[in-house]
Amino acid sequence: MIFKDYYKILGLENNKVTQEDIKQAYREQAKKYHPDVNIGDRILEERFKDINEAYRVLSNHVSKRRYDRMWVSRIGNKKKKQNYEESKRSKNDIFSEFFHMFFGSEINQEDNETSNKRNKKHAPIKGENIETAISISVEDAFYGLNKKISLRTVDGNMKTFDIKIPAGIRNNEKIRLIGQGKMGQFGGKNGDLFIKIQIEADTKFELAGYDIYTHLALTPWEAALGTRINLEGIDDTVSVYIPAGIESGEKLRIPAKGYKDGKGGRGDLIATVKIMVPKKLTKQEKEIFEKLKEISKFNPRSKRGRKKSS
C-alpha cells in the first residue's frame, strides 16, 4: 500500500508547519487542481481528492499527531525526495485506502457529509486584468479630455468605454477601469482594464519630461538683425527676444511655460530655431539679395566664417 505524504501533496517540505501554513497551502493547491478548473482530467481530479484528504488529516490536531509519527518513520528521516503517487480508492470514494486504514475510525457519517459539501465549494478566482493603449496629442494631455474608446471583448463583441483623461497626465501613465477586465471564476471579482496613455508628438508640440518643444521659424533678416516675436505656447502667446546672428538649430528656453509637473509647477517651453528662406522672390527682393551678395564678406564655408558663426 502506498504511504501518502500529505505534506508533499499540499506542497509543504516537512511537518514543521503551523495550522495557518497548512490552511494556506491547502487553499493554493485546491485552487490549482479543482475539477472545475481542470474539467475532464481524471488524474487531476484524483489529485484534488488527495489534497482534501491531506487537509482533513493535518488540520485535525489528533489525527495530525498520529500521522506525524508514521511520517517521521517513513519519510521524515529520508533525504530522498518523494514524488506524488496516485492513490487507490474505491469508486466515488473521496478517501483513499491508506486513509481508511489509519484514520477511518475517526470519521463518522456527519464528517462524510461535511467533506462532501466542502468538495463542492471552491475558492473564488479573480479574473485577469486587460491592458491596452491609446495615443493622444500633447495638447489633449495638457488640458485633459473625455474620450470614447471601443474594444473587442473576450466574447468577440465590441464594447464602448467612456474614459476621463485628467489634465496633466504623464506619458505612459495608466487609467484603471475597475471590473472591466476578464470575468472572475467561481464568484471571483472581474479583473480590471488598464489603459496606457501614450502622448505623441505632432507638428506643433513634442513632450520630453516636463518640457515642451516647439519650432520657431525666422526669416533670414530676423535672424541676422535680431528682433522680438510672439511665440505661440501651449496655453498662451509669449513675447520672445531673438538675438542678432542666431542660427538654425539653436534653442531658446522660456521658463515655466512647459508641461504641468503635478506639483503646481511647470517645465519649460523650448523653441528650436529654423531659418526659412523664401522660395519665390519679388523683383525687389531679388535685387536686394543680389546687392547683399556683392557687398557681404561673410562666407559660412570658410574657417573664419565658421569660427565667427560658432
C-alpha positions in Angstrom: 0.0 0.0 0.0 1.2 3.5 -0.9 2.2 5.6 2.1 0.7 9.0 1.4 3.0 12.0 2.0 0.3 14.5 2.9 2.8 17.3 3.4 4.2 16.8 -0.1 0.7 16.7 -1.5 0.0 20.2 0.0 3.3 21.5 -1.4 5.0 21.6 2.1 8.5 20.5 2.6 8.1 18.9 6.0 5.9 18.7 9.1 7.5 21.8 10.8 4.5 23.9 9.9 1.7 25.7 11.6 -2.0 25.2 11.1 -2.1 28.5 9.2 0.7 27.2 6.9 -1.4 24.1 6.3 -4.6 26.1 5.6 -2.8 28.4 3.2 -1.1 25.5 1.4 -4.5 23.8 1.1 -6.1 26.9 -0.5 -3.4 27.2 -3.1 -3.4 23.5 -4.1 -7.2 23.3 -4.1 -7.4 26.4 -6.4 -4.9 24.9 -8.8 -6.3 21.3 -9.0 -10.0 21.9 -8.6 -12.1 19.9 -11.1 -13.9 22.9 -12.3 -10.6 24.4 -13.5 -9.4 21.1 -15.0 -12.6 19.7 -16.5 -12.3 16.1 -17.7 -8.8 15.5 -16.3 -9.2 12.3 -14.2 -5.7 12.4 -12.8 -6.0 15.9 -11.5 -9.4 15.0 -10.1 -7.8 12.3 -8.1 -5.1 14.7 -7.1 -7.8 17.1 -5.8 -9.2 14.3 -3.7 -5.8 13.6 -2.2 -5.5 17.4 -1.4 -8.7 17.3 0.6 -7.8 14.1 2.3 -4.4 15.5 3.3 -6.1 18.7 4.7 -8.7 16.5 6.5 -5.9 14.7 8.4 -3.4 17.6 9.0 -6.0 20.2 10.0 -7.1 18.0 13.0 -4.6 18.1 15.9 -5.3 14.5 17.0 -5.0 12.9 13.5 -2.0 15.1 12.7 0.0 13.8 15.7 -0.9 10.2 14.8 0.1 10.8 11.2 3.3 12.6 12.1 4.6 9.5 13.9 4.2 7.5 10.8 5.6 10.3 8.6 8.8 10.6 10.6 9.5 6.9 10.4 8.6 6.6 6.7 9.8 9.9 5.2 11.0 12.4 7.7 14.4 10.8 8.2 15.0 10.2 4.5 16.7 12.8 2.3 15.2 11.2 -0.9 12.6 13.4 -2.5 9.2 11.8 -2.5 7.2 12.1 -5.8 3.5 12.3 -5.9 1.8 8.9 -6.5 -1.9 8.4 -7.4 -4.0 7.0 -4.5 -6.0 3.8 -4.6 -9.6 4.4 -3.6 -13.0 2.7 -4.3 -15.2 4.2 -7.0 -16.7 7.5 -6.0 -14.9 7.4 -2.6 -13.3 10.7 -1.6 -10.8 9.0 0.7 -8.0 6.6 -0.2 -7.4 3.1 1.2 -4.5 4.5 3.1 -6.8 7.0 4.8 -9.4 4.4 5.7 -6.8 2.0 7.2 -5.3 4.5 9.6 -7.9 7.2 10.1 -11.2 5.6 9.1 -12.4 5.0 12.6 -12.3 8.7 13.3 -14.8 9.5 10.6 -18.5 9.4 11.2 -21.4 10.0 8.9 -21.5 13.7 9.7 -17.9 14.2 8.8 -18.5 12.5 5.4 -21.4 14.8 4.7 -19.4 17.8 5.7 -16.5 16.8 3.5 -18.8 16.2 0.5 -20.2 19.7 0.9 -16.7 21.1 1.2 -15.6 19.5 -2.1 -18.4 21.2 -3.9 -17.1 24.5 -2.8 -14.1 26.2 -4.3 -12.1 29.4 -3.8 -13.1 32.3 -5.9 -10.6 33.3 -8.6 -10.3 36.9 -9.7 -10.4 37.5 -13.5 -7.3 38.5 -15.4 -6.5 42.2 -16.0 -6.5 43.5 -19.5 -4.2 46.2 -20.8 -4.5 48.4 -23.9 -3.0 51.7 -25.1 -4.3 54.8 -26.8 -2.5 57.8 -28.2 -3.3 61.4 -27.6 -1.7 64.7 -28.5 0.3 66.9 -26.2 -2.4 69.5 -26.1 -5.1 66.9 -25.1 -2.8 65.6 -22.4 -2.2 69.1 -21.1 -5.9 70.1 -20.9 -7.4 66.7 -20.3 -10.4 65.3 -22.2 -13.3 62.8 -22.1 -12.8 60.1 -24.8 -14.7 57.2 -26.0 -12.8 54.0 -27.0 -14.2 50.8 -28.4 -12.5 47.5 -27.6 -13.3 43.9 -28.6 -14.2 41.8 -25.5 -13.2 38.2 -24.9 -16.5 37.0 -26.4 -15.8 38.8 -29.6 -18.2 41.7 -29.2 -17.3 45.4 -29.3 -17.8 47.5 -26.2 -17.5 51.2 -25.9 -15.9 52.8 -22.8 -16.1 56.4 -21.7 -12.8 57.4 -20.1 -11.8 60.7 -18.5 -8.2 61.6 -19.1 -7.1 64.1 -16.4 -5.3 67.3 -17.3 -1.5 66.9 -17.0 -1.5 63.1 -17.3 2.1 61.7 -17.7 3.3 59.8 -20.7 2.6 56.0 -20.3 0.5 56.6 -17.2 -2.4 54.1 -16.9 -6.0 54.7 -16.3 -7.8 51.9 -14.4 -11.4 50.8 -15.1 -12.3 48.6 -12.2 -14.1 45.4 -13.1 -13.8 45.8 -16.9 -11.3 43.0 -17.4 -11.9 39.3 -17.8 -14.7 37.7 -15.8 -13.8 36.1 -12.5 -14.4 32.4 -11.8 -16.4 30.7 -9.0 -17.8 34.0 -7.8 -14.5 35.9 -8.0 -14.3 39.5 -9.0 -13.8 40.6 -12.5 -10.3 41.8 -13.5 -9.6 45.4 -14.3 -9.0 47.2 -17.6 -5.8 49.3 -17.7 -5.5 51.9 -20.5 -2.0 53.2 -21.1 -1.9 56.8 -22.3 0.8 57.4 -24.9 1.4 61.1 -25.6 2.6 61.5 -29.2 4.4 64.5 -30.8 2.6 66.4 -33.6 3.7 69.1 -36.0 3.3 71.7 -33.2 4.5 70.3 -29.9 6.6 67.5 -28.5 6.9 66.4 -24.9 10.1 65.5 -23.1 9.7 65.0 -19.4 8.1 68.3 -18.2 9.5 70.3 -21.1 7.6 71.1 -24.3 9.5 71.5 -27.5 8.2 73.6 -30.4 9.6 75.1 -33.6 10.4 78.8 -34.2 10.5 79.8 -37.8 12.5 83.0 -38.6 13.3 84.9 -41.8 16.9 85.4 -42.7 16.7 89.1 -41.9 15.1 88.4 -38.5 17.9 86.0 -37.7 20.6 88.4 -38.9 19.3 91.6 -37.3 17.6 90.2 -34.2 14.0 91.1 -33.3 11.2 90.4 -30.9 8.5 88.0 -31.9 5.3 86.5 -30.4 5.7 82.7 -29.9 2.6 80.6 -29.5 2.9 78.3 -26.5 0.5 75.5 -25.4 -1.7 77.8 -23.4 -0.8 81.3 -24.3 1.4 83.5 -26.5 4.7 84.7 -25.1 7.0 87.5 -26.4 10.5 86.3 -27.1 13.6 88.3 -27.9 15.7 87.0 -30.8 19.4 87.9 -30.6 21.1 89.1 -33.8 23.0 86.4 -35.6 21.0 83.4 -34.3 21.4 80.2 -36.3 19.1 77.3 -37.3 19.2 74.6 -34.6 19.7 77.0 -31.7 17.3 76.7 -28.9 15.5 79.4 -26.9 14.2 78.4 -23.4 11.2 80.1 -21.9 10.9 79.1 -18.2 7.7 77.8 -16.7 5.7 77.6 -19.9 6.0 73.9 -20.4 4.1 70.9 -19.2 2.5 70.5 -15.7 4.7 68.7 -13.2 1.8 67.6 -10.9 3.1 69.8 -8.0 1.7 73.1 -9.2 4.7 73.9 -11.3 5.6 73.6 -14.9 8.5 72.7 -17.1 10.0 75.0 -19.8 8.9 75.8 -23.3 11.9 75.2 -25.6 11.8 76.7 -29.1 14.2 75.3 -31.8 15.1 77.9 -34.4 14.6 77.2 -38.0 15.6 79.9 -40.5 13.2 79.8 -43.5 14.2 81.1 -46.9 11.5 82.4 -49.3 11.1 80.1 -52.3 9.8 82.8 -54.6 11.2 86.3 -54.6 9.8 89.5 -55.9 11.9 91.5 -58.3 12.8 94.0 -55.5 13.7 91.2 -53.0 15.9 89.6 -55.6 17.7 92.9 -56.3 18.3 93.3 -52.5 19.7 89.8 -52.2 21.9 90.4 -55.2 23.2 93.6 -53.7 23.8 91.8 -50.4 25.7 89.1 -52.3 28.0 91.8 -53.7 28.8 93.7 -50.6 28.8 90.9 -48.0 32.2 89.4 -46.9 30.5 86.6 -45.0 31.4 83.1 -46.1 29.9 80.3 -43.9 32.2 77.7 -45.6 35.5 79.4 -44.8 37.3 78.7 -41.5 36.9 82.3 -40.4 33.2 82.3 -41.2 32.6 79.0 -39.3 34.6 80.3 -36.3 32.6 83.6 -36.4 29.3 81.8 -36.5 30.2 79.2 -33.8 
